[in-house]
Amino acid sequence: MHDAEEEDQLALEQRMYEESLKVLDEGQVLNGLIVAKYQDELLVDIGGKSEGTLPFRELSLAIEPKLLKVGDTLEVMIHRIDDQDGSLFLSERRARALKTWEKVIDAHNSDEVIEATVTQVVKGGVLVDLGMRGFVPASQIRRQPVGNLEELVGKRLRLKVIDLDHKRHRVVLSQRQVLEEELNAKKQELLGTLEVGQIREGVVVRLAEFGAFVDLGGIDGLIHNSELSYGRIKHPSEVVKIGDTVQVEIMKFDPEARKVSLSLKHTLADPWDEHAEKLFEGNKLVAQVVKVTPNYLLVEIVPGVLAMVPKGEFDPTAQYSPGQEVDVTLLTINAATRRITASIQHVADVPPEEIEKLAIEDDTGSIGTIGDALGVQAEVPADAAE
């Protein structure tokens, strides 16, 4: 029993001795208690009957010296031990930087997102406060170029560590990587929910000559000009502008290629229903020429609805041009096939069976709207807008 007590006492003395040595190691990080406050420094008790001096310049920028008071605790590092008298000089900012460096390494190893505030603009990017300084290159701030970096000062960024310099304790971070990973995850989630025939809300993000690109929430789809409107358009800007929120129908969808074809006009009122009271045989209307060929003309009789004027129902010697207004009489209307024929001469010189034959041969009689006549649905990769 006596031997056991003696061993316990020896173990205790050994541990106390080791702890006393620890306290006196330069670079050791300890919890300290402020016991006195002077004009530009603090006196801090770090245990083991040891007190050290902590100059205000060794405080982190996040700590306001005037708010510190006797009795407060700080985590400090033994920065230097005087060889002559054993005086201890402490640093709170170095302790914080060391702990932060360990956290940064852990974040890098676990691919963790960390948040930090932009403190300063420097050449090539910005500095952020991690508890230590971190550098974010300008190209790694967003997916798109950043104009005025000064606007970022004071803003919080969500970052991943992309490079570490262990010798110099330097860290390079990227917010762009975080944003791209989140976007890809959002795309994958969206790909699993898209179906042909769905009506989706999206935002117009880019216009091209052939159509408009719409962000569906992570994936961009294309509305071809022919699907933007039932009426005739030359450029998508006649119907939509960048930033518009639109309701669109999923027309085609290729999840592997990430191609999405959309329709805006399918979510709008059908002109055949909207103008039904004008679509009857014998009705006389002012139409606009859309297309001119030797065998037939295509005319827009009401916004978004076309009719074919076959050879024999217009003057072959007359000069017709797109955009020209002409008086027409509706000859035949087939709502099921959406075929309409009309006459500019107002006389049905061509028998109905010949008109039908012409329509089939020219493959234009089935054209019921401007969009059907003016374009074929194009498929463009969704990522083309990025």
PAGUKOL-625603 format. One record per residue (C-alpha): residue number from 1; residue in one letter; x, y, z. Coordinates in steps of 0.2 Angstrom, whole numbers, plus 2048, in hexadecimal, padded with zeros to 3 digits. Layout:
BEGIN
    n  res    x    y    z
  NUM    A    X    Y    Z
...
This chain:
BEGIN
    n  res    x    y    z
    1    M  800  800  800
    2    H  80E  80C  805
    3    D  817  808  7F4
    4    A  807  80C  7EB
    5    E  805  81D  7F3
    6    E  818  821  7F0
    7    E  815  81C  7DE
    8    D  806  828  7DD
    9    Q  810  836  7E5
   10    L  81E  833  7D9
   11    A  812  833  7CA
   12    L  80A  844  7D0
   13    E  81B  84C  7D2
   14    Q  821  846  7C1
   15    R  811  84D  7B9
   16    M  812  85E  7C2
   17    Y  825  85F  7BD
   18    E  820  85B  7AA
   19    E  812  868  7AB
   20    S  81E  875  7B2
   21    L  82A  872  7A4
   22    K  81B  873  798
   23    V  817  884  79E
   24    L  828  88A  79B
   25    D  829  884  789
   26    E  82A  891  77B
   27    G  81B  88E  76F
   28    Q  810  887  77D
   29    V  7FE  88C  77C
   30    L  7F5  88E  78D
   31    N  7E6  896  794
   32    G  7EA  8A6  79E
   33    L  7E2  8B1  7AA
   34    I  7E4  8C4  7A9
   35    V  7EA  8CA  7BA
   36    A  7EF  8DC  7B5
   37    K  7EC  8E8  7A7
   38    Y  7F8  8F6  7A3
   39    Q  7F9  904  795
   40    D  7FF  8F8  787
   41    E  801  8E7  78F
   42    L  7F9  8DA  79A
   43    L  7FF  8CF  7A8
   44    V  7F9  8BE  7A6
   45    D  7F9  8AF  7B2
   46    I  7FC  89F  7A8
   47    G  7FD  893  7B7
   48    G  80B  88B  7C0
   49    K  80E  89B  7C9
   50    S  814  8A3  7B9
   51    E  80F  8B4  7B2
   52    G  813  8BB  7A1
   53    T  812  8CB  798
   54    L  806  8CD  789
   55    P  808  8DD  77F
   56    F  7F9  8E3  776
   57    R  802  8E1  766
   58    E  801  8CF  769
   59    L  7EE  8CF  769
   60    S  7E4  8C9  75A
   61    L  7DB  8D6  750
   62    A  7CB  8CF  756
   63    I  7CE  8D4  768
   64    E  7CC  8E6  76E
   65    P  7D8  8E9  77C
   66    K  7CE  8F6  784
   67    L  7C0  8E9  787
   68    L  7CC  8DD  790
   69    K  7CB  8DD  7A3
   70    V  7D3  8D5  7B2
   71    G  7CC  8C4  7B4
   72    D  7C9  8C0  7A2
   73    T  7D1  8B1  79B
   74    L  7DB  8AF  78A
   75    E  7E4  8A1  781
   76    V  7F6  8A6  77F
   77    M  806  8A0  778
   78    I  817  8A1  781
   79    H  81F  8AB  774
   80    R  830  8AE  77C
   81    I  839  8AA  78D
   82    D  846  8B6  792
   83    D  857  8AC  794
   84    Q  85D  8B8  7A2
   85    D  84E  8B9  7AE
   86    G  842  8AC  7A7
   87    S  835  8BA  7A4
   88    L  827  8B4  799
   89    F  820  8BD  78A
   90    L  80F  8B7  783
   91    S  805  8B9  773
   92    E  7F3  8B7  771
   93    R  7F3  8B9  75E
   94    R  800  8AC  75C
   95    A  7F6  8A0  766
   96    R  7E7  8A3  75C
   97    A  7F1  8A1  74C
   98    L  7F8  890  751
   99    K  7E7  88A  756
  100    T  7E0  891  746
  101    W  7ED  888  73C
  102    E  7E9  878  743
  103    K  7D6  87B  73F
  104    V  7DB  880  72D
  105    I  7E5  86F  72B
  106    D  7D6  866  732
  107    A  7CA  86F  726
  108    H  7D6  86B  718
  109    N  7D7  859  71C
  110    S  7C4  857  71E
  111    D  7BF  862  70F
  112    E  7B5  86D  71B
  113    V  7AE  87E  717
  114    I  7B4  88C  722
  115    E  7AD  89E  724
  116    A  7B8  8AD  725
  117    T  7B7  8C0  723
  118    V  7C0  8CA  716
  119    T  7CC  8D6  71E
  120    Q  7D6  8DE  710
  121    V  7D9  8DF  6FD
  122    V  7EA  8DA  6F8
  123    K  7F2  8D7  6E7
  124    G  7EA  8C9  6DE
  125    G  7DC  8C6  6EB
  126    V  7D6  8C9  6FD
  127    L  7DC  8C4  70E
  128    V  7D0  8BC  71A
  129    D  7D0  8BA  72D
  130    L  7D0  8A8  733
  131    G  7D8  8AC  743
  132    M  7E7  8AD  738
  133    R  7E9  8B5  727
  134    G  7E3  8AB  718
  135    F  7E4  8B0  705
  136    V  7D6  8AE  6F9
  137    P  7DB  8B1  6E7
  138    A  7CF  8BC  6DD
  139    S  7CC  8AE  6D1
  140    Q  7C6  8A3  6E0
  141    I  7B9  8AF  6E7
  142    R  7AB  8AC  6DB
  143    R  7A7  8A2  6CC
  144    Q  7A6  8B2  6C2
  145    P  7B3  8C0  6C2
  146    V  7B2  8CC  6D1
  147    G  7B3  8DE  6CC
  148    N  7B7  8E9  6DB
  149    L  7BF  8DF  6E9
  150    E  7BE  8ED  6F5
  151    E  7AB  8E9  6F6
  152    L  7AF  8D8  6FE
  153    V  7B8  8E0  70E
  154    G  7AE  8DB  71D
  155    K  7A4  8CE  714
  156    R  7A4  8BB  719
  157    L  7AA  8AE  70D
  158    R  7A7  89B  70E
  159    L  7B8  893  70A
  160    K  7C2  883  707
  161    V  7D4  882  709
  162    I  7DD  87F  6F8
  163    D  7EF  881  6FD
  164    L  7FA  881  70D
  165    D  80B  886  710
  166    H  810  87D  720
  167    K  821  886  722
  168    R  81A  898  721
  169    H  809  894  728
  170    R  801  89B  718
  171    V  7F0  896  712
  172    V  7E7  898  701
  173    L  7D4  896  701
  174    S  7C6  896  6F4
  175    Q  7B4  89B  6F5
  176    R  7B2  896  6E2
  177    Q  7B5  884  6E6
  178    V  7A7  884  6F3
  179    L  79B  88D  6E7
  180    E  79F  881  6D9
  181    E  79D  871  6E4
  182    E  78C  878  6EA
  183    L  786  87B  6D9
  184    N  78B  86A  6D3
  185    A  782  862  6E1
  186    K  773  86D  6DD
  187    K  774  868  6CB
  188    Q  774  855  6CF
  189    E  765  858  6DB
  190    L  75C  861  6CD
  191    L  760  854  6C0
  192    G  757  847  6CA
  193    T  747  851  6CB
  194    L  745  857  6B9
  195    E  738  84F  6AE
  196    V  731  853  69C
  197    G  721  85D  69E
  198    Q  725  865  6AE
  199    I  722  878  6B0
  200    R  731  880  6B9
  201    E  736  891  6BF
  202    G  746  898  6B9
  203    V  750  8A8  6B6
  204    V  756  8AE  6A5
  205    V  769  8AF  6A6
  206    R  76F  8B1  694
  207    L  768  8B5  683
  208    A  76F  8AF  673
  209    E  769  8B1  661
  210    F  761  8A0  661
  211    G  758  8A1  672
  212    A  759  8A5  685
  213    F  762  89B  692
  214    V  758  899  6A3
  215    D  760  893  6B3
  216    L  754  886  6BB
  217    G  75D  887  6CC
  218    G  76E  87F  6C8
  219    I  76C  87A  6B6
  220    D  769  885  6A7
  221    G  75D  880  699
  222    L  75A  888  688
  223    I  74A  890  682
  224    H  74C  890  66F
  225    N  745  89F  666
  226    S  737  894  65F
  227    E  731  890  671
  228    L  732  8A1  678
  229    S  722  8A8  670
  230    Y  714  8A3  665
  231    G  717  8B3  65B
  232    R  725  8B7  64F
  233    I  736  8BD  658
  234    K  747  8C1  651
  235    H  750  8C1  661
  236    P  74C  8BA  673
  237    S  74E  8CC  67A
  238    E  73C  8CF  672
  239    V  735  8C3  67F
  240    V  740  8C2  68E
  241    K  74F  8CB  696
  242    I  75D  8C5  6A1
  243    G  757  8C4  6B3
  244    D  745  8C0  6AF
  245    T  73C  8B2  6B9
  246    V  733  8A7  6AD
  247    Q  728  898  6AE
  248    V  72E  88B  6A1
  249    E  729  879  69C
  250    I  736  86B  69A
  251    M  736  866  688
  252    K  745  85A  687
  253    F  751  854  694
  254    D  761  84B  693
  255    P  768  848  6A4
  256    E  779  841  69F
  257    A  77D  84F  693
  258    R  774  85C  69E
  259    K  76A  862  68F
  260    V  759  86A  693
  261    S  74E  871  686
  262    L  740  87D  68D
  263    S  731  885  686
  264    L  72A  896  68C
  265    K  71B  897  680
  266    H  714  887  687
  267    T  711  890  697
  268    L  708  89E  68E
  269    A  6F6  8A0  687
  270    D  6F4  896  677
  271    P  6F0  8A2  669
  272    W  6E5  895  661
  273    D  6DA  896  671
  274    E  6DD  8A9  674
  275    H  6D7  8AE  662
  276    A  6CB  8A0  65F
  277    E  6BD  8AC  65B
  278    K  6C7  8B2  64C
  279    L  6CC  8A1  645
  280    F  6BD  89C  63A
  281    E  6BC  899  628
  282    G  6B7  8A8  61D
  283    N  6BE  8B5  62A
  284    K  6C7  8C3  622
  285    L  6D7  8C9  62C
  286    V  6E6  8D4  62A
  287    A  6F5  8C8  62A
  288    Q  708  8CB  62A
  289    V  713  8C1  61D
  290    V  720  8B6  626
  291    K  727  8AC  618
  292    V  727  8AD  605
  293    T  72A  89E  5F9
  294    P  724  89B  5E7
  295    N  717  88F  5EC
  296    Y  710  896  5FC
  297    L  710  8A4  609
  298    L  710  8A3  61B
  299    V  706  8B1  624
  300    E  703  8B5  636
  301    I  6F0  8B7  638
  302    V  6F0  8BB  64A
  303    P  6FF  8BC  656
  304    G  706  8AB  657
  305    V  6FB  8A2  64A
  306    L  701  89F  638
  307    A  6F7  89B  628
  308    M  6FD  895  617
  309    V  6F8  89E  608
  310    P  6FB  891  5FA
  311    K  6FF  894  5E8
  312    G  6F0  89A  5DF
  313    E  6EA  8A4  5EE
  314    F  6F6  8B2  5EC
  315    D  6FC  8BC  5DD
  316    P  70C  8B4  5D7
  317    T  712  8C4  5CE
  318    A  711  8CE  5DE
  319    Q  720  8D1  5E9
  320    Y  71D  8CB  5FB
  321    S  729  8CE  609
  322    P  72A  8C9  61B
  323    G  722  8D5  626
  324    Q  716  8DB  619
  325    E  703  8DD  61D
  326    V  6F7  8D4  612
  327    D  6E4  8D2  613
  328    V  6DF  8BF  613
  329    T  6D0  8B4  614
  330    L  6D0  8A4  61E
  331    L  6CC  895  613
  332    T  6CE  886  61E
  333    I  6D2  883  630
  334    N  6D6  872  638
  335    A  6D8  875  64B
  336    A  6DD  863  64E
  337    T  6ED  864  642
  338    R  6EE  877  644
  339    R  6EE  87A  631
  340    I  6E7  88A  62B
  341    T  6E6  88F  618
  342    A  6E2  8A0  612
  343    S  6E0  8AB  602
  344    I  6E7  8BC  5FE
  345    Q  6DC  8BC  5EE
  346    H  6CD  8B9  5F9
  347    V  6C7  8AC  5ED
  348    A  6C9  899  5EF
  349    D  6D0  895  5DE
  350    V  6D9  886  5E4
  351    P  6CE  877  5E9
  352    P  6CF  872  5FC
  353    E  6D6  861  5F7
  354    E  6E4  869  5EE
  355    I  6E8  875  5FC
  356    E  6E9  866  608
  357    K  6F5  85D  5FC
  358    L  700  86D  5FB
  359    A  701  86E  60D
  360    I  706  85C  60F
  361    E  713  85D  601
  362    D  71B  86D  608
  363    D  719  867  61A
  364    T  714  878  61F
  365    G  701  876  621
  366    S  704  86E  632
  367    I  70D  87E  638
  368    G  701  886  645
  369    T  70C  893  64D
  370    I  71A  89F  649
  371    G  726  895  654
  372    D  722  885  64A
  373    A  727  88D  63A
  374    L  736  897  63E
  375    G  741  88A  648
  376    V  746  879  64D
  377    Q  749  876  660
  378    A  75B  877  663
  379    E  764  86D  671
  380    V  772  876  67A
  381    P  77B  86F  689
  382    A  775  877  699
  383    D  786  87B  69E
  384    A  789  886  68E
  385    A  783  895  698
  386    E  78F  894  6A6
